[in-house]
Amino acid sequence: MKFAFISTMQGSEWGGSEELWSQAAPQLKQAGHEVQASVAYWPRLSARITELARLGIELQTHSSQHAGQARRIWNKLSLSSRRGYRRLKRFNPDLAIISQGHISGGFDWAKTCRDARIPYVIITHCNSELWWFPKEAVGDAVTSYTAARKVFCVSHGNLNLLRLQVGEPLLNAEVLWNPYNVSTDPAPAWPDENKTWRMACVARMDPAAKGQDVLLQILAQPEWRERCVEVNFYGAGVYELTLRRMAEMLQVKNVRFRGHVNDIRGIWEQNHILLLPSRYEGLPLALVEAMWCGRPAVVTDVGGNAELCVEGETGFVAPSPTLSSFDETLHRAWKARTKWSRLGEAARARAENQIPKDPIGLFCAELIACATAKSDAASVA
């Protein structure tokens, strides 16, 4: 069978939304299927992307509005994008997989698939109450989603919101699991509690989404300055300098910027609890990984956070993604700090009960089922 993966992420050369399709593609290739992948152009592609070519996957690029400023480059890339559509038609896959970092970005590809009678699925990796379709875009959104063989979201919260945004029940939609970057081996030992309570904010440096600014403002309060806490920021991104300057201006001394770290277990060997003051989410891998490592979390009730993190059982949930709400929730967590170890054990147990150990295998099986399903009018209209 033939599968074409299309990534529409354009904000950076790599992100969490790329994990699912980029791990599924080589698994399908290894199983004997023909696989093609198209990603947004960047002057230097991520090594995770170029590795796909080494594994025998036909790799192509299409236009990216973030790839350059000069108009001549944009024009060149636009032509490249049209060539990308033609290449997709020539490849004529049994299924196209359109991976969106959020709720749009792949509608042109979906139209190309419909015109060429190529079955397709759409994945949306994130959603927010701030995103709505204006009248000139809602038609494309409705048609693209309803004509898909499947619509995949990464949390029930994201899916329910998407249904409201398009005004459709989306009976072809399902929730799937993203792969995570930590083993399911027994959780690392609980860190020493005798000196400092160490909290980890594991997320890309993007305050608009991840809310690191909220956390810094809370830590600037007198009571948090006096407590024996250390907050470690793990992650990279274009807003790191902004956040460092914010911490310096607020004179927050008990934070450390650790950069991107590949050793997830190593993070949780050193830290007691996860902090995620997110303003919007899909289902953060950081939460899944912390739970596998037996650590509780303090999260906001956005995306799928509260679908995994249970208030008072595996962590603490702020009702809204605001400074006052997260501040109150973090204070509640601090008062219960002697229970964090027990909450971490419950988080690990919930991970074992709720989270599949092979999400990529499950996803590949879904794709094969979609590719082999009998076509109907909705799938190719």
Secondary structure by P-SEA (a helix, b strand, c coil): cbbbbbbccccccccccaaaaaaaaaaaaaabbbbbbbbcccccccaaaaaaaaaccbbbbcccccccccaaaaaaaaaaaaaaaaaaaaacccbbbbbbccccccaaaaaaaaaacccbbbbbcccccccccccccaaaaaaaaaaccbbbbccaaaaaaaaaaaccccccbbbbbbbbccccccccccccccccbbbbbcccccccccaaaaaaaaaaccccccccbbbbbbbcccaaaaaaaaaaaacccccccccccccaaaaaacccbbbbbcccccccaaaaaaaaabbbbbbcccccccccccccccbbbcccccaaaaaaaaaaaaaaccaaaaaaaaaaaaaaacccccaaaaaaaaaaaaaaccccccccc
